[in-house]
């Protein structure tokens, strides 16, 4: 059964002596008095790597916005798989969200756009009109460049524009940010060794883009790491980025969003 969870297996258990700021999700230290908005992510590993939803939630807590973030994410899932997920349908029937962020399989907007359009429309038909819908536009990576037949700068984003046409959905331009960062700072990588999934830098950049897209607030001066605690009370770091790249990631996020 697909489980909805907020903290994922892809976490780093580390000890760190740096004096840089860090934000804890331990509610005894940072109590959330009011949940201002509820957000749901629907996606796959591109969404859950390095606890991206939890990072977005912690960014909101750091700024006092206090989002409650949930996600339904399954490795390699397509929107068709999510449409057939009874747990997701039950969640959407029984809970109302202010924002729903939808992420398709990384190749499908290019190779199966009709399928993506069909199941995107079906999923959003379950969501009330009061909820804002967002399509998470992912990044190009080496093995899917072959599908960029028109040699566009942002082929996934261009395809998604056609998919969301006729709806009130907004595109979150994460892939645009990845390309801009790679062009400006090629010395820093955003992907894991598989040249596909995001590394901590990539997930942090995606988190900044999503945070600023939803909040209209800059990501400048956000912390470089966020932590929670496991069942034994031991610190769990969701992800960490180094000081030398932190500001560069935040600058790119602001350049793309603002």
TISEDREN-193828 format. One line per field, with one value per residue: residue in three letters; x, y, z of N, C-alpha, C in turn. Coordinates in nm, 2 decimals. Layout:
<nodes>
r <- (ALA,...)
n_east <- (X,...)
n_north <- (Y,...)
n_up <- (Z,...)
ca_east <- (X,...)
ca_north <- (Y,...)
ca_up <- (Z,...)
c_east <- (X,...)
c_north <- (Y,...)
c_up <- (Z,...)
</nodes>
This chain:
<nodes>
r <- (UNK,UNK,UNK,UNK,UNK,UNK,UNK,UNK,UNK,UNK,UNK,UNK,UNK,UNK,UNK,UNK,UNK,UNK,UNK,UNK,UNK,UNK,UNK,UNK,UNK,UNK,UNK,UNK,UNK,UNK,UNK,UNK,UNK,UNK,UNK,UNK,UNK,UNK,UNK,UNK,UNK,UNK,UNK,UNK,UNK,UNK,UNK,UNK,UNK,UNK,UNK,UNK,UNK,UNK,UNK,UNK,UNK,UNK,UNK,UNK,UNK,UNK,UNK,UNK,UNK,UNK,UNK,UNK,UNK,UNK,UNK,UNK,UNK,UNK,UNK,UNK,UNK,UNK,UNK,UNK,UNK,UNK,UNK,UNK,UNK,UNK,UNK,UNK,UNK,UNK,UNK,UNK,UNK,UNK,UNK,UNK,UNK,UNK,UNK,UNK,UNK,UNK,UNK,UNK,UNK,UNK,UNK,UNK,UNK,UNK,UNK,UNK,UNK,UNK,UNK,UNK,UNK,UNK,UNK,UNK,UNK,UNK,UNK,UNK,UNK,UNK,UNK,UNK,UNK,UNK,UNK,UNK,UNK,UNK,UNK,UNK,UNK,UNK,UNK,UNK,UNK,UNK,UNK,UNK,UNK,UNK,UNK,UNK,UNK,UNK,UNK,UNK,UNK,UNK,UNK,UNK,UNK,UNK,UNK,UNK,UNK,UNK,UNK,UNK,UNK,UNK,UNK,UNK,UNK,UNK,UNK,UNK,UNK,UNK,UNK,UNK,UNK,UNK,UNK,UNK,UNK,UNK,UNK,UNK,UNK,UNK,UNK,UNK,UNK,UNK,UNK,UNK,UNK,UNK,UNK,UNK,UNK,UNK,UNK,UNK,UNK,UNK,UNK,UNK,UNK,UNK,UNK,UNK,UNK,UNK,UNK,UNK,UNK,UNK,UNK,UNK,UNK,UNK,UNK,UNK,UNK,UNK,UNK,UNK,UNK,UNK,UNK,UNK,UNK,UNK,UNK,UNK,UNK,UNK,UNK,UNK,UNK,UNK,UNK,UNK,UNK,UNK,UNK,UNK,UNK,UNK,UNK,UNK,UNK,UNK,UNK,UNK,UNK,UNK,UNK,UNK,UNK,UNK)
n_east <- (0.09,0.05,0.20,0.14,0.36,0.57,0.84,1.12,1.29,1.52,1.74,1.99,2.20,2.39,2.66,2.74,2.96,2.95,2.89,2.68,2.34,2.07,1.76,1.52,1.27,1.16,0.89,0.89,1.09,1.03,0.74,0.44,0.20,-0.02,-0.15,-0.11,-0.15,-0.23,-0.06,-0.02,0.19,0.21,0.37,0.69,1.01,1.16,1.04,1.06,1.33,1.59,1.42,1.26,0.98,0.97,1.17,1.07,0.85,0.98,1.12,0.90,0.82,1.05,1.02,0.79,0.55,0.43,0.34,0.15,0.26,0.20,0.26,0.22,0.40,0.57,0.83,0.92,0.66,0.38,0.13,-0.09,-0.06,-0.10,-0.37,-0.49,-0.46,-0.61,-0.57,-0.48,-0.71,-0.89,-0.78,-0.80,-1.07,-1.14,-0.99,-0.91,-0.70,-0.48,-0.30,-0.21,0.05,0.17,0.36,0.48,0.60,0.94,0.99,0.75,0.60,0.73,0.74,0.49,0.27,0.00,-0.11,-0.03,-0.18,-0.44,-0.46,-0.38,-0.59,-0.79,-0.71,-0.71,-0.98,-1.08,-1.02,-1.11,-1.23,-1.14,-0.88,-0.54,-0.37,-0.07,0.19,0.47,0.75,1.00,1.35,1.57,1.78,2.09,2.01,1.75,1.77,1.76,1.50,1.44,1.35,1.30,1.50,1.47,1.51,1.38,1.23,1.06,0.90,0.78,0.62,0.45,0.31,0.12,-0.01,-0.14,-0.30,-0.61,-0.68,-0.66,-0.41,-0.08,0.26,0.55,0.87,1.10,1.29,1.38,1.53,1.73,1.86,1.96,2.12,2.31,2.43,2.54,2.70,2.88,3.06,2.95,2.75,2.41,2.29,2.27,2.50,2.38,2.32,2.06,1.87,1.81,2.08,2.18,2.22,2.05,1.79,1.77,1.77,1.53,1.35,1.38,1.28,1.01,0.92,0.94,0.78,0.53,0.50,0.58,0.80,1.14,1.42,1.65,1.88,1.77,1.81,2.08,2.05,1.82,1.65,1.52,1.39,1.46,1.28,1.41,1.50,1.72,1.91,1.81,1.92,1.76,1.87,2.18,2.34,2.65,2.83,2.95,2.80,2.54,2.44,2.45,2.26,2.03,2.03,1.98,1.73,1.58,1.62,1.48,1.22,1.14)
n_north <- (-0.12,0.22,0.47,0.77,1.01,1.23,1.25,1.11,0.81,0.88,1.03,1.22,1.10,1.26,1.41,1.75,2.01,2.27,2.62,2.73,2.84,2.64,2.47,2.32,2.06,1.99,2.01,2.11,2.29,2.47,2.56,2.53,2.76,2.82,2.67,2.78,2.73,2.44,2.19,1.97,1.73,1.55,1.30,1.16,1.00,1.22,1.42,1.33,1.29,1.36,1.46,1.67,1.78,1.80,1.98,2.21,2.26,2.31,2.55,2.72,2.73,2.84,3.10,3.18,3.12,2.88,2.61,2.32,2.03,1.76,1.45,1.23,1.01,0.80,0.58,0.63,0.67,0.74,0.98,0.84,0.61,0.73,0.82,0.57,0.51,0.43,0.52,0.79,0.90,0.88,1.04,1.29,1.32,1.34,1.54,1.89,2.09,2.38,2.42,2.21,2.02,1.89,1.63,1.48,1.17,1.18,1.17,1.17,1.41,1.48,1.24,1.11,1.29,1.32,1.12,1.21,1.45,1.35,1.21,1.41,1.59,1.43,1.38,1.65,1.69,1.59,1.77,2.05,2.37,2.58,2.52,2.58,2.47,2.33,2.26,2.08,2.14,1.95,1.88,1.88,1.60,1.41,1.16,1.21,1.40,1.33,1.34,1.60,1.72,1.96,2.12,2.30,2.54,2.49,2.23,2.06,2.23,2.37,2.17,2.11,2.35,2.32,2.10,2.19,2.38,2.56,2.52,2.64,2.61,2.65,2.67,2.54,2.64,2.46,2.31,2.51,2.67,2.48,2.46,2.73,2.75,2.55,2.66,2.89,2.82,2.58,2.44,2.33,2.05,1.94,1.70,1.35,1.07,0.92,1.09,1.20,1.19,1.44,1.57,1.67,1.96,2.00,1.93,2.12,2.35,2.31,2.31,2.58,2.72,2.62,2.71,2.99,3.04,2.97,3.13,3.39,3.50,3.59,3.35,3.41,3.41,3.19,2.89,2.66,2.40,2.16,2.01,1.72,1.49,1.15,0.85,0.79,1.03,1.13,1.36,1.42,1.50,1.65,1.74,1.88,2.16,2.31,2.60,2.74,2.70,2.77,3.04,3.09,2.91,3.02,3.27,3.20,3.09,3.32,3.47,3.33,3.32,3.58)
n_up <- (0.00,-0.08,0.11,0.28,0.37,0.56,0.63,0.49,0.37,0.26,0.41,0.58,0.83,1.03,1.21,1.29,1.32,1.24,1.27,1.14,1.07,1.16,1.12,1.32,1.33,1.56,1.76,2.02,2.03,1.82,1.81,1.63,1.61,1.45,1.17,0.86,0.58,0.39,0.21,-0.06,-0.21,-0.51,-0.66,-0.76,-0.73,-0.80,-0.66,-0.39,-0.32,-0.10,0.09,-0.01,0.02,0.30,0.34,0.22,0.39,0.63,0.56,0.54,0.81,0.92,0.83,0.95,0.82,0.83,0.70,0.65,0.53,0.31,0.14,-0.15,-0.28,-0.51,-0.62,-0.96,-1.04,-1.25,-1.36,-1.43,-1.27,-1.02,-1.05,-1.03,-0.77,-0.48,-0.22,-0.26,-0.38,-0.17,0.02,-0.11,-0.12,0.14,0.26,0.25,0.06,0.04,-0.16,-0.43,-0.56,-0.85,-1.00,-1.28,-1.42,-1.53,-1.81,-1.94,-2.01,-2.25,-2.40,-2.38,-2.39,-2.43,-2.27,-2.02,-2.01,-2.01,-1.76,-1.58,-1.61,-1.51,-1.24,-1.14,-1.15,-0.92,-0.73,-0.54,-0.66,-0.52,-0.44,-0.53,-0.81,-0.91,-1.14,-1.13,-1.30,-1.41,-1.46,-1.75,-1.83,-1.91,-2.04,-2.14,-2.33,-2.59,-2.66,-2.70,-2.95,-3.09,-3.01,-2.79,-2.53,-2.29,-2.30,-2.15,-2.00,-2.20,-2.31,-2.09,-2.07,-2.27,-2.17,-1.94,-2.04,-2.06,-1.80,-1.46,-1.37,-1.25,-1.35,-1.20,-1.23,-1.20,-1.36,-1.53,-1.35,-1.29,-1.53,-1.57,-1.34,-1.40,-1.63,-1.53,-1.32,-1.36,-1.22,-1.00,-0.92,-0.97,-0.97,-0.89,-0.90,-1.10,-1.29,-1.31,-1.09,-0.83,-0.64,-0.30,-0.35,-0.57,-0.48,-0.28,-0.43,-0.58,-0.37,-0.28,-0.51,-0.51,-0.26,-0.28,-0.51,-0.41,-0.18,-0.25,-0.14,-0.10,-0.12,0.00,0.27,0.39,0.59,0.56,0.62,0.75,1.02,1.19,1.44,1.52,1.63,1.86,1.95,1.83,1.63,1.29,0.98,0.72,0.48,0.36,0.24,0.12,0.24,0.03,-0.20,-0.12,-0.13,-0.40,-0.50,-0.39,-0.51,-0.78,-0.76,-0.69,-0.92,-1.11,-1.02,-0.95)
ca_east <- (0.00,0.12,0.18,0.16,0.45,0.63,0.98,1.14,1.40,1.64,1.78,2.13,2.22,2.52,2.70,2.79,3.00,2.94,2.80,2.58,2.21,1.99,1.62,1.47,1.13,1.12,0.79,0.91,1.17,0.97,0.60,0.36,0.08,-0.12,-0.12,-0.17,-0.19,-0.20,0.00,0.00,0.27,0.18,0.48,0.77,1.14,1.21,0.99,1.09,1.47,1.65,1.32,1.22,0.86,1.00,1.25,0.97,0.77,1.07,1.14,0.79,0.83,1.15,0.97,0.67,0.43,0.38,0.26,0.14,0.29,0.19,0.29,0.19,0.51,0.61,0.93,0.88,0.51,0.32,0.00,-0.18,-0.05,-0.17,-0.51,-0.54,-0.42,-0.73,-0.54,-0.48,-0.84,-0.95,-0.72,-0.85,-1.21,-1.16,-0.91,-0.90,-0.56,-0.48,-0.22,-0.17,0.17,0.17,0.48,0.47,0.72,1.02,0.99,0.62,0.55,0.79,0.71,0.35,0.20,-0.15,-0.14,-0.01,-0.29,-0.56,-0.46,-0.37,-0.72,-0.87,-0.68,-0.76,-1.12,-1.11,-0.98,-1.21,-1.18,-1.07,-0.74,-0.46,-0.30,0.06,0.26,0.61,0.82,1.13,1.47,1.63,1.91,2.15,1.94,1.63,1.80,1.72,1.36,1.43,1.36,1.30,1.62,1.43,1.59,1.30,1.13,0.96,0.81,0.69,0.52,0.36,0.22,0.01,-0.09,-0.22,-0.38,-0.75,-0.70,-0.60,-0.29,0.04,0.38,0.66,0.98,1.22,1.38,1.44,1.63,1.84,1.94,2.02,2.23,2.42,2.49,2.62,2.79,2.90,3.16,2.87,2.65,2.28,2.24,2.34,2.59,2.31,2.29,1.92,1.80,1.87,2.16,2.13,2.21,1.94,1.67,1.76,1.73,1.39,1.28,1.37,1.19,0.87,0.89,0.92,0.66,0.40,0.50,0.62,0.91,1.28,1.48,1.77,1.90,1.71,1.91,2.14,2.02,1.70,1.66,1.41,1.44,1.40,1.20,1.50,1.54,1.85,1.89,1.80,1.93,1.69,1.96,2.27,2.42,2.76,2.82,3.00,2.69,2.41,2.39,2.43,2.13,1.92,2.03,1.92,1.59,1.52,1.62,1.38,1.08,1.11)
ca_north <- (0.00,0.35,0.54,0.91,1.04,1.36,1.24,1.00,0.73,0.94,1.14,1.20,1.10,1.32,1.51,1.86,2.11,2.41,2.72,2.79,2.83,2.52,2.48,2.19,2.04,1.95,2.11,2.17,2.41,2.56,2.52,2.59,2.80,2.82,2.62,2.88,2.66,2.30,2.17,1.83,1.70,1.43,1.28,1.04,1.02,1.36,1.50,1.29,1.28,1.45,1.52,1.80,1.83,1.84,2.11,2.32,2.28,2.38,2.68,2.80,2.74,2.94,3.23,3.20,3.10,2.76,2.53,2.17,1.96,1.61,1.41,1.10,0.99,0.66,0.58,0.61,0.68,0.83,1.03,0.73,0.53,0.81,0.81,0.44,0.49,0.46,0.60,0.93,0.94,0.89,1.16,1.41,1.32,1.37,1.65,2.00,2.16,2.51,2.40,2.07,2.03,1.76,1.61,1.37,1.10,1.28,1.17,1.16,1.53,1.48,1.12,1.07,1.41,1.29,1.04,1.31,1.54,1.28,1.18,1.53,1.64,1.34,1.41,1.78,1.69,1.55,1.88,2.16,2.49,2.67,2.48,2.62,2.36,2.37,2.15,2.08,2.12,1.90,1.92,1.79,1.53,1.36,1.05,1.24,1.51,1.28,1.37,1.74,1.72,2.09,2.19,2.41,2.56,2.44,2.15,2.01,2.34,2.40,2.07,2.13,2.46,2.26,2.01,2.27,2.48,2.54,2.51,2.76,2.56,2.73,2.59,2.57,2.63,2.40,2.28,2.64,2.70,2.39,2.50,2.85,2.73,2.48,2.75,2.99,2.76,2.44,2.37,2.26,1.96,1.94,1.57,1.24,1.00,0.86,1.20,1.20,1.24,1.55,1.56,1.77,2.09,2.00,1.93,2.25,2.45,2.29,2.36,2.73,2.76,2.60,2.80,3.13,3.03,2.96,3.24,3.52,3.55,3.55,3.24,3.46,3.39,3.07,2.81,2.56,2.26,2.15,1.88,1.67,1.39,1.02,0.80,0.79,1.16,1.16,1.45,1.37,1.61,1.62,1.76,1.99,2.22,2.38,2.75,2.79,2.69,2.81,3.17,3.07,2.84,3.11,3.37,3.15,3.08,3.45,3.52,3.26,3.35,3.72)
ca_up <- (0.00,-0.08,0.23,0.28,0.48,0.56,0.64,0.40,0.40,0.20,0.50,0.62,0.97,1.04,1.31,1.22,1.42,1.19,1.34,1.05,1.12,1.12,1.17,1.37,1.32,1.69,1.79,2.15,2.01,1.72,1.81,1.53,1.67,1.36,1.04,0.77,0.46,0.37,0.08,-0.10,-0.33,-0.58,-0.75,-0.75,-0.66,-0.83,-0.55,-0.25,-0.29,0.00,0.17,-0.06,0.08,0.44,0.34,0.19,0.51,0.73,0.51,0.58,0.95,0.95,0.80,1.02,0.74,0.89,0.61,0.68,0.40,0.30,0.00,-0.20,-0.38,-0.53,-0.72,-1.10,-1.06,-1.35,-1.32,-1.45,-1.14,-0.91,-1.07,-0.99,-0.63,-0.40,-0.11,-0.30,-0.40,-0.04,0.08,-0.18,-0.09,0.29,0.31,0.15,0.06,-0.03,-0.28,-0.47,-0.65,-0.92,-1.07,-1.37,-1.46,-1.59,-1.95,-2.00,-2.08,-2.38,-2.48,-2.37,-2.34,-2.43,-2.15,-1.91,-2.02,-1.97,-1.62,-1.51,-1.60,-1.42,-1.10,-1.09,-1.14,-0.78,-0.64,-0.54,-0.74,-0.42,-0.43,-0.64,-0.87,-0.96,-1.21,-1.10,-1.42,-1.37,-1.54,-1.85,-1.79,-2.03,-2.11,-2.21,-2.43,-2.72,-2.68,-2.72,-3.10,-3.14,-2.96,-2.71,-2.40,-2.18,-2.36,-2.06,-1.96,-2.32,-2.32,-1.98,-2.10,-2.35,-2.09,-1.84,-2.11,-2.03,-1.66,-1.39,-1.31,-1.26,-1.36,-1.11,-1.33,-1.14,-1.46,-1.58,-1.25,-1.30,-1.65,-1.54,-1.25,-1.47,-1.72,-1.46,-1.22,-1.40,-1.13,-0.90,-0.98,-0.91,-0.99,-0.83,-0.99,-1.21,-1.39,-1.33,-0.97,-0.77,-0.52,-0.20,-0.41,-0.66,-0.40,-0.21,-0.53,-0.61,-0.25,-0.28,-0.61,-0.47,-0.15,-0.33,-0.60,-0.33,-0.08,-0.31,-0.06,-0.14,-0.04,0.06,0.41,0.45,0.64,0.47,0.66,0.84,1.09,1.28,1.53,1.50,1.74,1.98,1.98,1.76,1.52,1.15,0.89,0.59,0.37,0.39,0.13,0.17,0.23,-0.10,-0.30,-0.07,-0.18,-0.55,-0.52,-0.36,-0.62,-0.90,-0.73,-0.70,-1.06,-1.19,-0.97,-0.94)
c_east <- (0.09,0.10,0.21,0.25,0.52,0.78,1.02,1.27,1.53,1.68,1.92,2.14,2.37,2.54,2.77,2.83,3.00,2.85,2.69,2.44,2.15,1.86,1.57,1.32,1.08,1.02,0.81,1.00,1.11,0.82,0.53,0.23,-0.04,-0.07,-0.19,-0.22,-0.15,-0.17,0.01,0.08,0.22,0.29,0.56,0.91,1.20,1.16,1.04,1.24,1.51,1.54,1.27,1.09,0.89,1.08,1.16,0.89,0.86,1.11,1.03,0.78,0.93,1.10,0.84,0.54,0.36,0.28,0.26,0.15,0.28,0.23,0.26,0.30,0.55,0.72,0.88,0.73,0.48,0.19,-0.10,-0.18,-0.12,-0.32,-0.57,-0.51,-0.55,-0.70,-0.54,-0.62,-0.92,-0.90,-0.78,-1.00,-1.23,-1.08,-0.90,-0.76,-0.57,-0.40,-0.20,-0.06,0.18,0.29,0.46,0.60,0.81,1.02,0.86,0.57,0.61,0.75,0.57,0.26,0.05,-0.19,-0.13,-0.13,-0.42,-0.57,-0.44,-0.51,-0.81,-0.84,-0.73,-0.91,-1.17,-1.08,-1.07,-1.15,-1.11,-0.92,-0.66,-0.38,-0.17,0.13,0.41,0.69,0.96,1.24,1.51,1.76,1.96,2.07,1.81,1.65,1.76,1.58,1.33,1.44,1.36,1.41,1.57,1.51,1.51,1.19,1.02,0.86,0.72,0.58,0.41,0.26,0.10,-0.07,-0.18,-0.31,-0.53,-0.78,-0.64,-0.47,-0.17,0.16,0.49,0.79,1.11,1.33,1.45,1.55,1.75,1.93,2.02,2.14,2.35,2.50,2.58,2.73,2.82,2.99,3.08,2.76,2.52,2.23,2.33,2.43,2.51,2.27,2.14,1.85,1.88,1.96,2.11,2.12,2.08,1.81,1.65,1.71,1.58,1.31,1.27,1.27,1.04,0.83,0.86,0.80,0.53,0.39,0.52,0.72,1.04,1.33,1.61,1.77,1.82,1.83,1.96,2.11,1.90,1.70,1.54,1.47,1.38,1.33,1.28,1.55,1.67,1.82,1.90,1.81,1.86,1.79,2.05,2.33,2.54,2.75,2.86,2.90,2.56,2.36,2.37,2.30,2.01,1.91,1.96,1.77,1.52,1.51,1.51,1.24,1.05,1.17)
c_north <- (0.12,0.43,0.69,0.95,1.17,1.35,1.11,0.92,0.79,1.06,1.11,1.20,1.14,1.40,1.62,1.96,2.25,2.50,2.78,2.76,2.70,2.53,2.34,2.18,1.99,2.05,2.17,2.29,2.51,2.52,2.60,2.63,2.79,2.77,2.71,2.82,2.52,2.27,2.02,1.82,1.56,1.40,1.15,1.07,1.16,1.45,1.46,1.29,1.39,1.53,1.65,1.85,1.88,1.97,2.23,2.36,2.36,2.52,2.77,2.82,2.85,3.08,3.27,3.19,2.98,2.68,2.39,2.10,1.81,1.58,1.26,1.08,0.85,0.66,0.55,0.62,0.78,0.88,0.93,0.64,0.61,0.81,0.68,0.41,0.53,0.54,0.75,0.98,0.96,1.02,1.29,1.43,1.37,1.49,1.76,2.06,2.29,2.51,2.25,2.09,1.89,1.75,1.48,1.29,1.18,1.28,1.19,1.29,1.54,1.36,1.07,1.18,1.39,1.22,1.13,1.40,1.47,1.26,1.30,1.59,1.56,1.37,1.54,1.79,1.65,1.66,2.00,2.29,2.59,2.64,2.52,2.49,2.41,2.24,2.17,2.04,2.08,1.94,1.82,1.73,1.46,1.26,1.09,1.36,1.46,1.31,1.52,1.77,1.86,2.18,2.32,2.42,2.49,2.35,2.10,2.11,2.38,2.30,2.08,2.24,2.41,2.17,2.08,2.37,2.45,2.52,2.63,2.72,2.64,2.63,2.64,2.54,2.57,2.37,2.40,2.68,2.61,2.43,2.63,2.83,2.65,2.57,2.85,2.94,2.61,2.37,2.30,2.17,1.96,1.80,1.46,1.17,0.94,0.96,1.21,1.26,1.35,1.51,1.66,1.92,2.10,2.01,2.06,2.36,2.44,2.34,2.51,2.78,2.74,2.69,2.94,3.14,3.04,3.08,3.38,3.58,3.50,3.43,3.29,3.45,3.28,2.98,2.71,2.42,2.27,2.01,1.85,1.58,1.26,0.97,0.79,0.93,1.21,1.26,1.38,1.49,1.57,1.63,1.87,2.03,2.30,2.53,2.80,2.79,2.75,2.94,3.16,3.01,2.94,3.23,3.32,3.14,3.22,3.50,3.46,3.30,3.49,3.80)
c_up <- (0.00,0.04,0.21,0.40,0.46,0.57,0.57,0.44,0.36,0.29,0.54,0.77,0.99,1.17,1.25,1.32,1.37,1.27,1.26,1.10,1.07,1.19,1.21,1.36,1.46,1.74,1.93,2.14,1.92,1.71,1.70,1.59,1.58,1.23,0.94,0.64,0.46,0.23,0.06,-0.22,-0.38,-0.68,-0.73,-0.69,-0.69,-0.72,-0.42,-0.22,-0.20,0.07,0.12,0.00,0.22,0.44,0.31,0.32,0.61,0.69,0.55,0.73,0.99,0.93,0.87,0.94,0.78,0.80,0.67,0.54,0.40,0.16,-0.02,-0.31,-0.38,-0.64,-0.86,-1.13,-1.17,-1.30,-1.33,-1.32,-1.03,-0.92,-1.02,-0.84,-0.54,-0.28,-0.14,-0.31,-0.27,0.03,0.02,-0.15,0.06,0.34,0.20,0.17,-0.01,-0.16,-0.31,-0.58,-0.72,-1.01,-1.15,-1.38,-1.55,-1.74,-2.01,-2.06,-2.22,-2.46,-2.48,-2.32,-2.34,-2.31,-2.03,-1.90,-1.97,-1.82,-1.53,-1.50,-1.51,-1.27,-1.06,-1.08,-1.00,-0.68,-0.65,-0.61,-0.64,-0.40,-0.55,-0.68,-0.93,-1.03,-1.19,-1.23,-1.38,-1.47,-1.65,-1.79,-1.91,-2.11,-2.18,-2.31,-2.57,-2.76,-2.71,-2.87,-3.16,-3.09,-2.88,-2.59,-2.29,-2.24,-2.27,-2.02,-2.08,-2.33,-2.21,-2.00,-2.18,-2.26,-1.99,-1.91,-2.09,-1.89,-1.59,-1.32,-1.34,-1.27,-1.27,-1.19,-1.27,-1.25,-1.52,-1.48,-1.26,-1.42,-1.63,-1.45,-1.32,-1.57,-1.65,-1.37,-1.25,-1.31,-1.02,-0.96,-0.90,-0.91,-0.92,-0.94,-1.11,-1.31,-1.42,-1.21,-0.90,-0.65,-0.42,-0.26,-0.49,-0.58,-0.33,-0.31,-0.56,-0.49,-0.25,-0.39,-0.57,-0.36,-0.20,-0.43,-0.52,-0.23,-0.13,-0.22,-0.11,-0.06,0.02,0.21,0.47,0.49,0.54,0.50,0.75,0.90,1.17,1.38,1.50,1.63,1.87,2.02,1.92,1.64,1.38,1.06,0.76,0.48,0.42,0.26,0.19,0.15,0.09,-0.21,-0.25,-0.13,-0.33,-0.58,-0.50,-0.46,-0.74,-0.88,-0.75,-0.84,-1.14,-1.15,-0.97,-1.06)
</nodes>
